[in-house]
């Protein structure tokens, strides 16, 4: 299951249906159901027959992402499917190796897949889906496992993982966290004119990585030796869920034509970029 924040429903997909306690005959399902808080409503039954797949909802692209799982013949899959609220569509058949019992969480900018079990045994590789392609990340961290639980802590910007089964099918009780860094990718400021008094300088910030789920604070600064003082706009807040922002700052210029002023934008996690602006004559 995964929560579809655009439709405000919980989406349930596939699984294994037990058809009798005695025979224990099982069939694997491909039906899609939505729970609105009061009723279950079936939406579709045309996706892949799967059990043990991993799912997460991409809030930005408004797509439910499904990876892997097994079919009724216990064949493992490494394909990626997406549900747009109406239709299932296969997006990729490459990337992580076929597996079941992996975890998939959306971090605000990408989906992170960890673990699972396949023909080669348990896995411990971390993979990231950006909506177009899979990228392998670190293979350090938690030990190889399947059937574990994982969720994204949007307040602390951490992926939290717990438990699962190891190579000997022993239940694990360890807790792991993976930090999700929001990086400052681009920082641009506008023209600075040589006039004493207050000047308005437009600027823009572009972030890479997950969009901040609870907003992000950026501190602007200029060196004291520049003869320029920031009067307002020293603290810029990127709204929750955004990765690009434009803003304005007010400063007092020393009016020295031809000199350069260095602006520094620093994120709350310590990442920073600089933009150098030349003081131009006002003509």
N, C-alpha and C positions, 0 to 999 in steps of 0.2 A: 504494500500500500504506500501511497504518497499523498500529501495534501496539495491540491491544485488551488493556489492562492487567487488565481484570476476568476475561477468559477465558484470559489468558496465551498469546495466539496472534497471529500476523501475519495481517491480513486483506487480501486482494487482490481488487480489483473491476474488471470491465470491461476496456477496452483494445481494441486493433486486432489482428485475426487475419489474417495473411498466408496465403492459400490456394494459392499457387503462385509460384515464382520467375519463371516466364516471363510469365504474365498479370498477376501482381501484383494479383490481385483481393483485395479486403479486405472483411471484415465486422466490424462493431463489436459488442462483446460486452456482456452484462448478467449475467454469472455472478459469484457470490461464492464465494471459496475461502479456507480458513484453513490456515495452516501452524503446527503445534504443535512444531516443532523436529525432527520425524522424518518426518511425512507431510503431504501435501496432501489436504484433505477438502473437496469441494464442498458448500456449504450451501444455495444458492439460485440461481435464474436468472430472477427476476421484476422486477428493478430496471430503471432506464432504460438503454438502449443508449448507451454513452458511451465517448469516448476524449479524453484531454487534460483530464480533470476534476481537481479538487483535493480531497484528503481529509485529515482529521485526526481523532484520537480524543479526545473530551471525557471525561476521567477522572471528573469530578464527576457528570455526568448519565449516564455509561456509554452513550454513543451515538457511533457513528462518523458524522461529518458529511461530506457530499459536496456540492460546489458546481460547477455549470457543466459545461463540456466541449462537445464536438461530437458529432453523430450521424453515421451513414454517409453522409448527404447533405451533410455539412460545415456543417450548420446549428448555430449557437452557441446555448447555453442559459444562462439566468441563474437557474435554479431550485436549491433547496436540498433535499437528501434526507438522511434519517438511518437508520442501521441499528442496531437494538437487540440484535443478536446472533442474531435469528431472522427479522426481517421488515424490508424497506425501506419507508419511508413518506415521501411528499413533505411537507415542512414549509412551504415558501414558494416563490413564483414572483416575488418582488419583491426589491429590494435592489440589489446590484452589477449592472452591465450584463452581458449574455451574454459569456462569454469562455472561452478554453481556455488552458492553459499557465500558470495562476496558481499561487501558493503559498498553502497554508493550514496554520497551526500553532496548536496549543492552548497557551495561556500559563499555565494553571492556573486561569483563571476565565472565559476567552472564547477564541473562535477568531479569528485575525487573517488576513485575506486580502489579498494584494498582487499587483498587476500582472495579466498575462494579455493575450491579444489577441482582438479581436472585430471586428465590422463597422466600427467606428470607428477601428480600428488598435490599437496598443499602449496599455496603460493604466498609470498610476502612482498610482492612488487606493488608499488603505488603507481597508478595511472591517472591521468587527467584528461577529461573530455571538454573541449572548448566550444562545442556545437558544430565543429567541422572535422576535427581530427583528434586522435588519441596520442598522448605524449607520455612516455615512461619517465617517472621521477625516481626518487630514492628507493633502494631496496633495503634500507636500514630502518630500524624502528621496531615495531612489534614483530614477534616471531610468526612464522607461517601458520595460518589458521583459516577456518571456515565457520559459518554460522554465528559469527560475532555480531554485536550491535554497534552502530555508529550514528552520530548526529553532529550537527554543526551548532556550536555555541556562538551566536551572532554578537553577543555582548563582549565576550573576550576574544572574538575572532579566532576560535580554535575548533578543530575537528576532534571530537572525543570518541574514543573507541573502547569497548569493553568485551572481555571474555571470548567465547567461541570454543572450538574443539581443535586439539593439536594432532600431530601425526599418529598418536596412539589412541585417538578418539577420547582423550581425557579432557574433561571440562576445565577451562581456564577461568581465572578470576582476576586478571590484571587489567589495569586501566592505563590508557595511553592518550596523549594529546599531541596534535600537530599544529604548529603555528601557521597561520595564513597571513602573509605580509601583503599590505597594500603599498605599492611602489609609486613614487612620483616619477612620471615618464616625461613630461614636458612642462616648461614654465616660461612664459613669455610676458614681457611688459612693454607698454607703448612708449611713445616719444616723450622725452623730457625737455621742456623749453626753458630758455635762460631768462626767467622772470622771477624776481623776488616775490614772496608771498605764496599763497596756496596754489598748488597745481593738481589737476586730476589726471592720474595715470591709469589707463585701462590695462588689464592684465588677463591672462588665462592660465588655467591649470588643467593638465590632463593626467589621469591616473591610470596605471596598468595593474592587472591583478584584480581580485574581487572588489566589487563596489562596496564601500563601507555600509554595513547594515544599519548602523546607528549614527551615521554622519562621521566626518573626519575633520579634525582641527589642523589648520596650517598656519604657521607663524612666519610673517614676513619681517625682514630686517635689512637695514643698510648700515655700512660702517660709519662710525662717527667722523672719520677723516674725510668723508665725501662732501661735507658741508650741507648735506641734505638730511632733513628730519621727517620721519613719518608721523603724521598727525592722526590719521585714522586708517583703518584697514589693516592694522598689524596682525589681527587675528581673522582669518578667513575660514569659514565653515563650509565644507562640501556636504550638501544634503544627503540623507540616507538613500542608498541605491543608485547614486550618480557616480560617473567616472570622469565627467568633464564639467568644468565650471568656468564662467567668466565673471570678473569682479572689477571694482574700482577702488583705488586708494587715494587718499589726500595727503600731500606732503608739502613741506616748505623747502624751496630750492635756494641754494646759495647763489645762483645766477652766474656761475662761472662757465662761460662758453668753451666748448671743446673738451671739457673734462668728462670722465666716465664715472657712472655710479653703478655699483654692484648690488643687485637685489638678491637676497637669499630666501628661498621658501623651504621651510623645514616641517616635515610631518611629525605627528606625535610619537611615531615609532623611531624617529631619528633619521630617516631618509631625507635627503635634501638635494636641491638643485639651485643653480645660480643663473641669473640673467644679467648681462652687462648692457647698460643703456648710456648712450652718449648725450650730453647736454647740448642741445642745438639752439641757435638763435631763434627768437620768436618772429619769423617773417615768412 
